[in-house]
Amino acid sequence: MAKTSPAQFVQQVRQEARKVSWPTRKETTVSTLMVFVMVAFASVFFFVVDQLLAFGVKLIFGVGG
């Protein structure tokens, strides 16, 4: 692999950075809200599954908090 000088490297990085399409403020806000909604749904889902499994263990073995 050919070595690149620091100046060439910086030039290449700038060229690649110009190709990046950044999301709009609205897209960022919507994506952030969707992440929070999905985290909330996942939290509730895993809480319910954990409670059901704990109930099943307690029912079958008579142990558990």
All heavy atoms as TSV, in Angstrom:
chain	resi	resn	atom	element	x	y	z
A	1	MET	N	N	0.840	-1.174	0.000
A	1	MET	CA	C	0.000	0.000	0.000
A	1	MET	C	C	0.890	1.243	0.000
A	1	MET	O	O	1.839	1.329	0.767
A	1	MET	CB	C	-0.893	-0.027	1.239
A	1	MET	CG	C	-1.842	1.134	1.323
A	1	MET	SD	S	-2.797	1.067	2.830
A	1	MET	CE	C	-4.401	0.858	2.160
A	2	ALA	N	N	0.571	2.172	-0.875
A	2	ALA	CA	C	1.380	3.385	-0.996
A	2	ALA	C	C	1.156	4.294	0.202
A	2	ALA	O	O	0.042	4.405	0.712
A	2	ALA	CB	C	1.020	4.123	-2.275
A	3	LYS	N	N	2.230	4.920	0.648
A	3	LYS	CA	C	2.113	5.841	1.777
A	3	LYS	C	C	1.539	7.164	1.296
A	3	LYS	O	O	1.839	7.626	0.202
A	3	LYS	CB	C	3.474	6.059	2.423
A	3	LYS	CG	C	3.977	4.844	3.134
A	3	LYS	CD	C	4.916	5.232	4.220
A	3	LYS	CE	C	5.251	3.974	5.010
A	3	LYS	NZ	N	5.908	4.269	6.223
A	4	THR	N	N	0.717	7.759	2.142
A	4	THR	CA	C	0.098	9.036	1.836
A	4	THR	C	C	0.680	10.083	2.769
A	4	THR	O	O	0.785	9.855	3.977
A	4	THR	CB	C	-1.433	8.957	2.045
A	4	THR	OG1	O	-1.935	7.874	1.282
A	4	THR	CG2	C	-2.113	10.218	1.620
A	5	SER	N	N	0.997	11.239	2.196
A	5	SER	CA	C	1.532	12.301	3.039
A	5	SER	C	C	0.403	12.884	3.889
A	5	SER	O	O	-0.777	12.770	3.531
A	5	SER	CB	C	2.160	13.400	2.179
A	5	SER	OG	O	1.142	14.136	1.524
A	6	PRO	N	N	0.738	13.505	5.012
A	6	PRO	CA	C	-0.308	14.106	5.851
A	6	PRO	C	C	-1.167	15.123	5.096
A	6	PRO	O	O	-2.380	15.181	5.303
A	6	PRO	CB	C	0.485	14.770	6.973
A	6	PRO	CG	C	1.747	13.982	7.058
A	6	PRO	CD	C	2.050	13.567	5.649
A	7	ALA	N	N	-0.561	15.895	4.208
A	7	ALA	CA	C	-1.324	16.884	3.439
A	7	ALA	C	C	-2.321	16.198	2.508
A	7	ALA	O	O	-3.485	16.621	2.399
A	7	ALA	CB	C	-0.385	17.775	2.644
A	8	GLN	N	N	-1.898	15.119	1.846
A	8	GLN	CA	C	-2.807	14.372	0.972
A	8	GLN	C	C	-3.933	13.736	1.786
A	8	GLN	O	O	-5.076	13.707	1.342
A	8	GLN	CB	C	-2.040	13.292	0.216
A	8	GLN	CG	C	-1.163	13.796	-0.892
A	8	GLN	CD	C	-0.362	12.669	-1.533
A	8	GLN	OE1	O	0.025	11.718	-0.840
A	8	GLN	NE2	N	-0.128	12.777	-2.838
A	9	PHE	N	N	-3.574	13.226	2.949
A	9	PHE	CA	C	-4.575	12.608	3.804
A	9	PHE	C	C	-5.656	13.620	4.186
A	9	PHE	O	O	-6.852	13.338	4.090
A	9	PHE	CB	C	-3.918	12.033	5.059
A	9	PHE	CG	C	-4.906	11.456	6.033
A	9	PHE	CD1	C	-5.508	10.237	5.788
A	9	PHE	CD2	C	-5.244	12.150	7.192
A	9	PHE	CE1	C	-6.427	9.704	6.683
A	9	PHE	CE2	C	-6.153	11.629	8.084
A	9	PHE	CZ	C	-6.746	10.403	7.831
A	10	VAL	N	N	-5.248	14.801	4.608
A	10	VAL	CA	C	-6.210	15.842	4.995
A	10	VAL	C	C	-7.064	16.220	3.794
A	10	VAL	O	O	-8.283	16.394	3.921
A	10	VAL	CB	C	-5.469	17.075	5.582
A	10	VAL	CG1	C	-6.415	18.248	5.747
A	10	VAL	CG2	C	-4.823	16.711	6.904
A	11	GLN	N	N	-6.466	16.323	2.622
A	11	GLN	CA	C	-7.219	16.660	1.411
A	11	GLN	C	C	-8.260	15.574	1.109
A	11	GLN	O	O	-9.405	15.871	0.783
A	11	GLN	CB	C	-6.264	16.819	0.226
A	11	GLN	CG	C	-6.962	17.199	-1.066
A	11	GLN	CD	C	-6.005	17.255	-2.244
A	11	GLN	OE1	O	-4.862	16.813	-2.141
A	11	GLN	NE2	N	-6.463	17.783	-3.358
A	12	GLN	N	N	-7.871	14.312	1.240
A	12	GLN	CA	C	-8.802	13.212	0.987
A	12	GLN	C	C	-9.941	13.193	2.008
A	12	GLN	O	O	-11.094	12.939	1.659
A	12	GLN	CB	C	-8.049	11.884	1.000
A	12	GLN	CG	C	-7.125	11.705	-0.177
A	12	GLN	CD	C	-6.259	10.455	-0.044
A	12	GLN	OE1	O	-6.356	9.719	0.937
A	12	GLN	NE2	N	-5.404	10.212	-1.040
A	13	VAL	N	N	-9.607	13.497	3.251
A	13	VAL	CA	C	-10.642	13.533	4.289
A	13	VAL	C	C	-11.644	14.637	3.983
A	13	VAL	O	O	-12.859	14.453	4.108
A	13	VAL	CB	C	-10.002	13.728	5.687
A	13	VAL	CG1	C	-11.060	14.058	6.721
A	13	VAL	CG2	C	-9.231	12.485	6.092
A	14	ARG	N	N	-11.157	15.788	3.569
A	14	ARG	CA	C	-12.063	16.898	3.226
A	14	ARG	C	C	-12.950	16.531	2.043
A	14	ARG	O	O	-14.138	16.855	2.026
A	14	ARG	CB	C	-11.266	18.157	2.922
A	14	ARG	CG	C	-10.717	18.798	4.155
A	14	ARG	CD	C	-10.024	20.097	3.834
A	14	ARG	NE	N	-9.568	20.741	5.067
A	14	ARG	CZ	C	-8.864	21.838	5.100
A	14	ARG	NH1	N	-8.513	22.451	3.979
A	14	ARG	NH2	N	-8.491	22.352	6.251
A	15	GLN	N	N	-12.390	15.857	1.042
A	15	GLN	CA	C	-13.185	15.440	-0.110
A	15	GLN	C	C	-14.294	14.486	0.317
A	15	GLN	O	O	-15.433	14.598	-0.135
A	15	GLN	CB	C	-12.297	14.770	-1.158
A	15	GLN	CG	C	-11.419	15.718	-1.929
A	15	GLN	CD	C	-10.461	14.981	-2.867
A	15	GLN	OE1	O	-10.316	13.754	-2.775
A	15	GLN	NE2	N	-9.797	15.736	-3.743
A	16	GLU	N	N	-13.964	13.539	1.173
A	16	GLU	CA	C	-14.976	12.585	1.643
A	16	GLU	C	C	-16.017	13.273	2.516
A	16	GLU	O	O	-17.203	12.946	2.451
A	16	GLU	CB	C	-14.314	11.440	2.413
A	16	GLU	CG	C	-13.505	10.510	1.549
A	16	GLU	CD	C	-14.338	9.812	0.479
A	16	GLU	OE1	O	-15.466	9.381	0.778
A	16	GLU	OE2	O	-13.848	9.715	-0.656
A	17	ALA	N	N	-15.594	14.232	3.326
A	17	ALA	CA	C	-16.531	14.943	4.202
A	17	ALA	C	C	-17.540	15.747	3.387
A	17	ALA	O	O	-18.693	15.904	3.807
A	17	ALA	CB	C	-15.781	15.856	5.162
A	18	ARG	N	N	-17.118	16.233	2.222
A	18	ARG	CA	C	-18.051	16.983	1.357
A	18	ARG	C	C	-19.142	16.079	0.796
A	18	ARG	O	O	-20.211	16.547	0.439
A	18	ARG	CB	C	-17.293	17.650	0.210
A	18	ARG	CG	C	-16.551	18.889	0.618
A	18	ARG	CD	C	-15.982	19.616	-0.611
A	18	ARG	NE	N	-14.763	20.300	-0.207
A	18	ARG	CZ	C	-13.534	19.986	-0.606
A	18	ARG	NH1	N	-13.347	19.007	-1.460
A	18	ARG	NH2	N	-12.495	20.653	-0.170
A	19	LYS	N	N	-18.888	14.775	0.718
A	19	LYS	CA	C	-19.862	13.830	0.168
A	19	LYS	C	C	-20.951	13.446	1.182
A	19	LYS	O	O	-21.966	12.882	0.797
A	19	LYS	CB	C	-19.150	12.556	-0.290
A	19	LYS	CG	C	-18.190	12.769	-1.431
A	19	LYS	CD	C	-17.493	11.458	-1.770
A	19	LYS	CE	C	-16.413	11.638	-2.802
A	19	LYS	NZ	N	-15.706	10.358	-3.077
A	20	VAL	N	N	-20.714	13.749	2.443
A	20	VAL	CA	C	-21.655	13.352	3.489
A	20	VAL	C	C	-22.925	14.178	3.373
A	20	VAL	O	O	-22.885	15.399	3.225
A	20	VAL	CB	C	-21.030	13.550	4.894
A	20	VAL	CG1	C	-22.052	13.291	5.987
A	20	VAL	CG2	C	-19.819	12.665	5.062
A	21	SER	N	N	-24.073	13.506	3.423
A	21	SER	CA	C	-25.339	14.240	3.442
A	21	SER	C	C	-25.873	14.188	4.870
A	21	SER	O	O	-26.233	13.126	5.385
A	21	SER	CB	C	-26.338	13.632	2.462
A	21	SER	OG	O	-26.772	12.378	2.905
A	22	TRP	N	N	-25.873	15.322	5.517
A	22	TRP	CA	C	-26.283	15.405	6.906
A	22	TRP	C	C	-27.801	15.478	6.993
A	22	TRP	O	O	-28.452	16.109	6.156
A	22	TRP	CB	C	-25.655	16.624	7.568
A	22	TRP	CG	C	-24.165	16.528	7.612
A	22	TRP	CD1	C	-23.282	17.113	6.782
A	22	TRP	CD2	C	-23.397	15.741	8.538
A	22	TRP	NE1	N	-21.995	16.760	7.113
A	22	TRP	CE2	C	-22.034	15.927	8.188
A	22	TRP	CE3	C	-23.712	14.926	9.604
A	22	TRP	CZ2	C	-21.013	15.305	8.893
A	22	TRP	CZ3	C	-22.686	14.311	10.298
A	22	TRP	CH2	C	-21.359	14.496	9.941
A	23	PRO	N	N	-28.398	14.851	8.004
A	23	PRO	CA	C	-29.857	14.916	8.140
A	23	PRO	C	C	-30.297	16.318	8.554
A	23	PRO	O	O	-29.554	17.056	9.195
A	23	PRO	CB	C	-30.161	13.900	9.252
A	23	PRO	CG	C	-28.892	13.794	10.024
A	23	PRO	CD	C	-27.785	14.038	9.054
A	24	THR	N	N	-31.537	16.628	8.195
A	24	THR	CA	C	-32.095	17.915	8.605
A	24	THR	C	C	-32.438	17.864	10.090
A	24	THR	O	O	-32.461	16.785	10.709
A	24	THR	CB	C	-33.370	18.237	7.811
A	24	THR	OG1	O	-34.365	17.253	8.126
A	24	THR	CG2	C	-33.106	18.248	6.313
A	25	ARG	N	N	-32.731	19.025	10.649
A	25	ARG	CA	C	-33.112	19.078	12.067
A	25	ARG	C	C	-34.377	18.252	12.313
A	25	ARG	O	O	-34.493	17.543	13.305
A	25	ARG	CB	C	-33.333	20.526	12.497
A	25	ARG	CG	C	-33.682	20.672	13.971
A	25	ARG	CD	C	-33.786	22.116	14.397
A	25	ARG	NE	N	-32.517	22.806	14.336
A	25	ARG	CZ	C	-31.648	22.851	15.353
A	25	ARG	NH1	N	-31.908	22.217	16.469
A	25	ARG	NH2	N	-30.521	23.512	15.229
A	26	LYS	N	N	-35.328	18.328	11.380
A	26	LYS	CA	C	-36.581	17.572	11.530
A	26	LYS	C	C	-36.310	16.070	11.507
A	26	LYS	O	O	-36.860	15.318	12.321
A	26	LYS	CB	C	-37.555	17.956	10.424
A	26	LYS	CG	C	-38.885	17.269	10.557
A	26	LYS	CD	C	-39.856	17.696	9.476
A	26	LYS	CE	C	-41.173	16.955	9.647
A	26	LYS	NZ	N	-42.143	17.300	8.635
A	27	GLU	N	N	-35.476	15.605	10.566
A	27	GLU	CA	C	-35.144	14.179	10.495
A	27	GLU	C	C	-34.459	13.706	11.772
A	27	GLU	O	O	-34.757	12.608	12.269
A	27	GLU	CB	C	-34.236	13.913	9.299
A	27	GLU	CG	C	-34.904	14.067	7.954
A	27	GLU	CD	C	-33.939	13.988	6.793
A	27	GLU	OE1	O	-32.739	14.290	6.982
A	27	GLU	OE2	O	-34.378	13.621	5.692
A	28	THR	N	N	-33.572	14.527	12.303
A	28	THR	CA	C	-32.881	14.173	13.535
A	28	THR	C	C	-33.856	14.082	14.703
A	28	THR	O	O	-33.801	13.152	15.507
A	28	THR	CB	C	-31.776	15.202	13.844
A	28	THR	OG1	O	-30.895	15.268	12.725
A	28	THR	CG2	C	-30.996	14.820	15.081
A	29	THR	N	N	-34.775	15.048	14.783
A	29	THR	CA	C	-35.763	15.054	15.862
A	29	THR	C	C	-36.672	13.830	15.779
A	29	THR	O	O	-36.913	13.154	16.784
A	29	THR	CB	C	-36.607	16.344	15.806
A	29	THR	OG1	O	-35.733	17.469	15.881
A	29	THR	CG2	C	-37.597	16.404	16.943
A	30	VAL	N	N	-37.156	13.530	14.580
A	30	VAL	CA	C	-38.045	12.375	14.407
A	30	VAL	C	C	-37.313	11.082	14.742
A	30	VAL	O	O	-37.858	10.207	15.438
A	30	VAL	CB	C	-38.612	12.345	12.968
A	30	VAL	CG1	C	-39.303	11.027	12.685
A	30	VAL	CG2	C	-39.565	13.501	12.746
A	31	SER	N	N	-36.081	10.950	14.286
A	31	SER	CA	C	-35.296	9.740	14.575
A	31	SER	C	C	-35.049	9.589	16.074
A	31	SER	O	O	-35.158	8.484	16.622
A	31	SER	CB	C	-33.957	9.785	13.850
A	31	SER	OG	O	-34.157	9.787	12.463
A	32	THR	N	N	-34.740	10.699	16.746
A	32	THR	CA	C	-34.496	10.658	18.183
A	32	THR	C	C	-35.756	10.244	18.936
A	32	THR	O	O	-35.705	9.398	19.840
A	32	THR	CB	C	-34.010	12.034	18.680
A	32	THR	OG1	O	-32.815	12.381	17.966
A	32	THR	CG2	C	-33.731	12.010	20.168
A	33	LEU	N	N	-36.890	10.822	18.549
A	33	LEU	CA	C	-38.154	10.455	19.199
A	33	LEU	C	C	-38.485	8.979	18.971
A	33	LEU	O	O	-38.950	8.294	19.889
A	33	LEU	CB	C	-39.287	11.337	18.693
A	33	LEU	CG	C	-39.261	12.777	19.184
A	33	LEU	CD1	C	-40.357	13.599	18.499
A	33	LEU	CD2	C	-39.436	12.835	20.690
A	34	MET	N	N	-38.234	8.481	17.771
A	34	MET	CA	C	-38.504	7.067	17.491
A	34	MET	C	C	-37.610	6.162	18.328
A	34	MET	O	O	-38.049	5.102	18.787
A	34	MET	CB	C	-38.320	6.768	16.000
A	34	MET	CG	C	-39.425	7.325	15.129
A	34	MET	SD	S	-41.076	6.832	15.654
A	34	MET	CE	C	-40.985	5.083	15.470
A	35	VAL	N	N	-36.373	6.565	18.540
A	35	VAL	CA	C	-35.482	5.772	19.399
A	35	VAL	C	C	-36.045	5.711	20.811
A	35	VAL	O	O	-36.104	4.641	21.424
A	35	VAL	CB	C	-34.051	6.358	19.388
A	35	VAL	CG1	C	-33.209	5.743	20.497
A	35	VAL	CG2	C	-33.400	6.119	18.045
A	36	PHE	N	N	-36.486	6.855	21.350
A	36	PHE	CA	C	-37.042	6.868	22.703
A	36	PHE	C	C	-38.313	6.020	22.790
A	36	PHE	O	O	-38.515	5.296	23.775
A	36	PHE	CB	C	-37.324	8.296	23.169
A	36	PHE	CG	C	-36.092	9.032	23.617
A	36	PHE	CD1	C	-35.685	10.180	22.968
A	36	PHE	CD2	C	-35.336	8.578	24.682
A	36	PHE	CE1	C	-34.545	10.858	23.369
A	36	PHE	CE2	C	-34.196	9.234	25.098
A	36	PHE	CZ	C	-33.799	10.389	24.441
A	37	VAL	N	N	-39.155	6.088	21.767
A	37	VAL	CA	C	-40.389	5.279	21.762
A	37	VAL	C	C	-40.042	3.792	21.741
A	37	VAL	O	O	-40.618	2.991	22.499
A	37	VAL	CB	C	-41.279	5.666	20.558
A	37	VAL	CG1	C	-42.388	4.651	20.341
A	37	VAL	CG2	C	-41.858	7.061	20.765
A	38	MET	N	N	-39.099	3.397	20.890
A	38	MET	CA	C	-38.728	1.987	20.807
A	38	MET	C	C	-38.065	1.501	22.102
A	38	MET	O	O	-38.286	0.360	22.515
A	38	MET	CB	C	-37.804	1.748	19.608
A	38	MET	CG	C	-38.492	1.952	18.266
A	38	MET	SD	S	-40.005	0.993	18.083
A	38	MET	CE	C	-39.363	-0.657	18.079
A	39	VAL	N	N	-37.283	2.361	22.734
A	39	VAL	CA	C	-36.676	1.995	24.023
A	39	VAL	C	C	-37.769	1.780	25.066
A	39	VAL	O	O	-37.715	0.833	25.862
A	39	VAL	CB	C	-35.658	3.068	24.472
A	39	VAL	CG1	C	-35.286	2.896	25.935
A	39	VAL	CG2	C	-34.423	3.017	23.601
A	40	ALA	N	N	-38.770	2.653	25.066
A	40	ALA	CA	C	-39.881	2.503	26.019
A	40	ALA	C	C	-40.628	1.193	25.775
A	40	ALA	O	O	-40.928	0.451	26.722
A	40	ALA	CB	C	-40.821	3.693	25.913
A	41	PHE	N	N	-40.939	0.898	24.504
A	41	PHE	CA	C	-41.627	-0.361	24.182
A	41	PHE	C	C	-40.793	-1.572	24.584
A	41	PHE	O	O	-41.310	-2.532	25.169
A	41	PHE	CB	C	-41.956	-0.442	22.689
A	41	PHE	CG	C	-43.174	0.338	22.283
A	41	PHE	CD1	C	-43.161	1.077	21.119
A	41	PHE	CD2	C	-44.331	0.336	23.043
A	41	PHE	CE1	C	-44.272	1.801	20.728
A	41	PHE	CE2	C	-45.449	1.045	22.675
A	41	PHE	CZ	C	-45.422	1.789	21.506
A	42	ALA	N	N	-39.513	-1.542	24.293
A	42	ALA	CA	C	-38.636	-2.660	24.645
A	42	ALA	C	C	-38.563	-2.821	26.156
A	42	ALA	O	O	-38.581	-3.951	26.667
A	42	ALA	CB	C	-37.244	-2.454	24.056
A	43	SER	N	N	-38.491	-1.709	26.883
A	43	SER	CA	C	-38.431	-1.785	28.347
A	43	SER	C	C	-39.682	-2.428	28.917
A	43	SER	O	O	-39.605	-3.303	29.786
A	43	SER	CB	C	-38.265	-0.380	28.936
A	43	SER	OG	O	-37.078	0.205	28.498
A	44	VAL	N	N	-40.835	-2.002	28.431
A	44	VAL	CA	C	-42.098	-2.581	28.913
A	44	VAL	C	C	-42.170	-4.051	28.545
A	44	VAL	O	O	-42.554	-4.896	29.377
A	44	VAL	CB	C	-43.302	-1.798	28.345
A	44	VAL	CG1	C	-44.608	-2.513	28.635
A	44	VAL	CG2	C	-43.331	-0.382	28.912
A	45	PHE	N	N	-41.806	-4.391	27.321
A	45	PHE	CA	C	-41.850	-5.784	26.880
A	45	PHE	C	C	-40.980	-6.676	27.762
A	45	PHE	O	O	-41.430	-7.713	28.255
A	45	PHE	CB	C	-41.390	-5.893	25.415
A	45	PHE	CG	C	-41.216	-7.304	24.953
A	45	PHE	CD1	C	-42.316	-8.080	24.624
A	45	PHE	CD2	C	-39.953	-7.865	24.851
A	45	PHE	CE1	C	-42.157	-9.393	24.204
A	45	PHE	CE2	C	-39.780	-9.167	24.431
A	45	PHE	CZ	C	-40.886	-9.938	24.106
A	46	PHE	N	N	-39.733	-6.274	27.985
A	46	PHE	CA	C	-38.838	-7.105	28.778
A	46	PHE	C	C	-39.246	-7.142	30.247
A	46	PHE	O	O	-39.047	-8.146	30.926
A	46	PHE	CB	C	-37.381	-6.661	28.613
A	46	PHE	CG	C	-36.815	-7.059	27.278
A	46	PHE	CD1	C	-36.461	-6.098	26.351
A	46	PHE	CD2	C	-36.657	-8.392	26.948
A	46	PHE	CE1	C	-35.951	-6.459	25.118
A	46	PHE	CE2	C	-36.151	-8.772	25.714
A	46	PHE	CZ	C	-35.795	-7.798	24.796
A	47	PHE	N	N	-39.839	-6.074	30.753
A	47	PHE	CA	C	-40.352	-6.094	32.122
A	47	PHE	C	C	-41.472	-7.129	32.254
A	47	PHE	O	O	-41.489	-7.922	33.199
A	47	PHE	CB	C	-40.861	-4.707	32.528
A	47	PHE	CG	C	-41.501	-4.682	33.877
A	47	PHE	CD1	C	-40.727	-4.718	35.027
A	47	PHE	CD2	C	-42.875	-4.645	34.005
A	47	PHE	CE1	C	-41.320	-4.714	36.281
A	47	PHE	CE2	C	-43.480	-4.637	35.247
A	47	PHE	CZ	C	-42.694	-4.668	36.388
A	48	VAL	N	N	-42.397	-7.120	31.289
A	48	VAL	CA	C	-43.514	-8.065	31.328
A	48	VAL	C	C	-42.998	-9.503	31.199
A	48	VAL	O	O	-43.409	-10.392	31.953
A	48	VAL	CB	C	-44.544	-7.743	30.221
A	48	VAL	CG1	C	-45.569	-8.856	30.079
A	48	VAL	CG2	C	-45.241	-6.421	30.516
A	49	VAL	N	N	-42.087	-9.752	30.277
A	49	VAL	CA	C	-41.530	-11.096	30.106
A	49	VAL	C	C	-40.814	-11.533	31.384
A	49	VAL	O	O	-40.974	-12.676	31.837
A	49	VAL	CB	C	-40.578	-11.146	28.892
A	49	VAL	CG1	C	-39.791	-12.443	28.869
A	49	VAL	CG2	C	-41.362	-10.970	27.605
A	50	ASP	N	N	-40.054	-10.633	31.999
A	50	ASP	CA	C	-39.340	-10.960	33.239
A	50	ASP	C	C	-40.326	-11.313	34.348
A	50	ASP	O	O	-40.106	-12.279	35.089
A	50	ASP	CB	C	-38.468	-9.776	33.657
A	50	ASP	CG	C	-37.687	-10.076	34.918
A	50	ASP	OD1	O	-36.960	-11.087	34.929
A	50	ASP	OD2	O	-37.786	-9.282	35.874
A	51	GLN	N	N	-41.401	-10.549	34.459
A	51	GLN	CA	C	-42.392	-10.834	35.487
A	51	GLN	C	C	-43.086	-12.175	35.250
A	51	GLN	O	O	-43.324	-12.926	36.195
A	51	GLN	CB	C	-43.437	-9.703	35.549
A	51	GLN	CG	C	-42.881	-8.383	36.033
A	51	GLN	CD	C	-42.280	-8.486	37.419
A	51	GLN	OE1	O	-42.894	-8.995	38.347
A	51	GLN	NE2	N	-41.057	-8.005	37.556
A	52	LEU	N	N	-43.384	-12.474	33.990
A	52	LEU	CA	C	-44.010	-13.770	33.675
A	52	LEU	C	C	-43.077	-14.933	33.981
A	52	LEU	O	O	-43.506	-15.960	34.536
A	52	LEU	CB	C	-44.443	-13.801	32.212
A	52	LEU	CG	C	-45.627	-12.910	31.839
A	52	LEU	CD1	C	-45.822	-12.903	30.332
A	52	LEU	CD2	C	-46.889	-13.371	32.544
A	53	LEU	N	N	-41.812	-14.781	33.621
A	53	LEU	CA	C	-40.851	-15.852	33.922
A	53	LEU	C	C	-40.660	-16.015	35.427
A	53	LEU	O	O	-40.581	-17.149	35.927
A	53	LEU	CB	C	-39.514	-15.566	33.239
A	53	LEU	CG	C	-39.512	-15.705	31.714
A	53	LEU	CD1	C	-38.191	-15.227	31.140
A	53	LEU	CD2	C	-39.805	-17.125	31.297
A	54	ALA	N	N	-40.589	-14.921	36.156
A	54	ALA	CA	C	-40.446	-15.006	37.607
A	54	ALA	C	C	-41.665	-15.684	38.225
A	54	ALA	O	O	-41.534	-16.519	39.132
A	54	ALA	CB	C	-40.258	-13.605	38.197
A	55	PHE	N	N	-42.849	-15.342	37.723
A	55	PHE	CA	C	-44.070	-15.972	38.223
A	55	PHE	C	C	-44.050	-17.468	37.929
A	55	PHE	O	O	-44.404	-18.285	38.789
A	55	PHE	CB	C	-45.297	-15.320	37.579
A	55	PHE	CG	C	-46.588	-15.975	37.955
A	55	PHE	CD1	C	-47.133	-15.787	39.214
A	55	PHE	CD2	C	-47.253	-16.795	37.053
A	55	PHE	CE1	C	-48.329	-16.399	39.570
A	55	PHE	CE2	C	-48.436	-17.414	37.390
A	55	PHE	CZ	C	-48.982	-17.214	38.656
A	56	GLY	N	N	-43.619	-17.839	36.712
A	56	GLY	CA	C	-43.552	-19.253	36.351
A	56	GLY	C	C	-42.565	-20.019	37.215
A	56	GLY	O	O	-42.855	-21.135	37.669
A	57	VAL	N	N	-41.409	-19.442	37.479
A	57	VAL	CA	C	-40.412	-20.097	38.330
A	57	VAL	C	C	-40.964	-20.263	39.739
A	57	VAL	O	O	-40.817	-21.312	40.365
A	57	VAL	CB	C	-39.078	-19.314	38.325
A	57	VAL	CG1	C	-38.145	-19.800	39.425
A	57	VAL	CG2	C	-38.419	-19.409	36.978
A	58	LYS	N	N	-41.579	-19.210	40.241
A	58	LYS	CA	C	-42.146	-19.277	41.593
A	58	LYS	C	C	-43.256	-20.325	41.668
A	58	LYS	O	O	-43.354	-21.066	42.652
A	58	LYS	CB	C	-42.716	-17.902	41.970
A	58	LYS	CG	C	-42.878	-17.698	43.465
A	58	LYS	CD	C	-43.480	-16.341	43.813
A	58	LYS	CE	C	-42.724	-15.207	43.162
A	58	LYS	NZ	N	-43.260	-13.892	43.522
A	59	LEU	N	N	-44.057	-20.408	40.630
A	59	LEU	CA	C	-45.154	-21.372	40.589
A	59	LEU	C	C	-44.638	-22.805	40.530
A	59	LEU	O	O	-45.117	-23.692	41.227
A	59	LEU	CB	C	-46.048	-21.082	39.366
A	59	LEU	CG	C	-47.352	-21.833	39.251
A	59	LEU	CD1	C	-48.292	-21.399	40.373
A	59	LEU	CD2	C	-48.001	-21.558	37.907
A	60	ILE	N	N	-43.626	-23.042	39.715
A	60	ILE	CA	C	-43.112	-24.403	39.504
A	60	ILE	C	C	-42.221	-24.841	40.670
A	60	ILE	O	O	-42.371	-25.930	41.211
A	60	ILE	CB	C	-42.327	-24.490	38.187
A	60	ILE	CG1	C	-43.283	-24.304	37.009
A	60	ILE	CG2	C	-41.592	-25.818	38.066
A	60	ILE	CD1	C	-42.612	-24.155	35.660
A	61	PHE	N	N	-41.288	-23.986	41.075
A	61	PHE	CA	C	-40.303	-24.395	42.084
A	61	PHE	C	C	-40.604	-23.860	43.476
A	61	PHE	O	O	-39.994	-24.313	44.448
A	61	PHE	CB	C	-38.906	-23.928	41.679
A	61	PHE	CG	C	-38.418	-24.549	40.398
A	61	PHE	CD1	C	-38.274	-23.809	39.242
A	61	PHE	CD2	C	-38.091	-25.901	40.349
A	61	PHE	CE1	C	-37.832	-24.375	38.066
A	61	PHE	CE2	C	-37.643	-26.481	39.173
A	61	PHE	CZ	C	-37.523	-25.715	38.037
A	62	GLY	N	N	-41.477	-22.899	43.585
A	62	GLY	CA	C	-41.780	-22.328	44.891
A	62	GLY	C	C	-40.649	-21.498	45.465
A	62	GLY	O	O	-40.562	-21.302	46.672
A	63	VAL	N	N	-39.733	-21.035	44.603
A	63	VAL	CA	C	-38.619	-20.213	45.056
A	63	VAL	C	C	-38.607	-18.913	44.261
A	63	VAL	O	O	-39.196	-18.789	43.199
A	63	VAL	CB	C	-37.262	-20.920	44.868
A	63	VAL	CG1	C	-37.154	-22.129	45.751
A	63	VAL	CG2	C	-37.008	-21.278	43.416
A	64	GLY	N	N	-37.923	-17.947	44.785
A	64	GLY	CA	C	-37.788	-16.669	44.086
A	64	GLY	C	C	-38.439	-15.566	44.887
A	64	GLY	O	O	-39.272	-15.794	45.753
A	65	GLY	N	N	-38.002	-14.337	44.598
A	65	GLY	CA	C	-38.478	-13.183	45.351
A	65	GLY	C	C	-39.743	-12.704	44.838
A	65	GLY	O	O	-40.569	-12.021	45.198
